[in-house]
């Protein structure tokens, strides 16, 4: 009895403990203090963080020194509904207080309901299935293994997989084999074999590469990490026709482009084709880690059988509740319409700014090029001015803000950008 009472009392005390009391027991409060502690306690794989962020609300975040920023990166296309969305946080809290984790020996209503919802949103045919992961790279790892199981209907094993130059599919070993950037790949070779990278957007190169030795073709409808490069019109349709002809899978990586990022549930919707599989993550959980592999039709869905893949945390009740809440909010708050309106406003205005040479993208996944190699300096100047943006290349800026970004908020960045760009150039 006493042990039970003590445990209950302890839980009640923790329940009322502010998060700040748990994380800052050493009296350090400034960003510089936190960064000094970061350098002695975390691996340096990300370099030095640009800021120490402590709070967010909607499209705004604040750092440890109290400075406010308009978040135009959204955690790299993750925070679809911005920060601390009240409905999503309430659903996560409620689910965690009810049932948090059950392992893959069991399922939960939220897991089943989310799978059904994703199949509905993607117009998946009968026999389609979902496998949940914790991230985009894990979803692509699952898709890689799916490809390894495809024989194209013959008894001969296929090991060749086609990906594109400029592709980014993740950093775990299978996903890294699909990723094209040499700087990411070289330190970890040999990588899983069989992956061939062909020129981006070149249909003739695709025709030459896709034959009966190919297990799968992996494509991003828009290459985000390469600077927001959309595939040219007709490319996805050509890929679908070529892969279907030889029995290869067409797998679309929509980790960055899916869940409303381009104003549609999938960026590939307008292509008029159905792939064999799609991978999702980033915006799916509205900030909570979750990914998914969706397989379309019986043939593809049966390639991985019991025991051939798995995950401990993937699809747990809290993650799937977060995703359900995110999807519900996107639908009920007409977020996709906002993505179209604000995205068009940003792209049109950016194209008219002196020093901007090209604007690409769809919805609120936008890349734009500059007339000088100052993109990293623009990121720094932007932070000083109160804006968070990203530079995937020396002349390229990427925007992937929360899908709830308002037109007025976008206009504040547009008004400030000429001065930010000039500051970056002056600093060179």
Helices and strands as residue ranges (DSSP letters): H 2-15, H 19-23, H 31-41, G 44-46, E 53-57, E 60-63, E 68-71, H 74-77, H 86-96, H 109-121, E 129-133, H 136-148, E 160-164, H 173-178, H 182-185, G 186-188, E 195-198, H 203-209, E 214-219, E 222-223, E 229-230, H 235-246, E 249-253, G 267-271, E 277-280, G 282-285, E 291-295, H 298-301, H 317-332, H 335-351, E 356-362, E 365-370, H 375-385, E 387-388, E 390-393, E 396-399, H 407-427
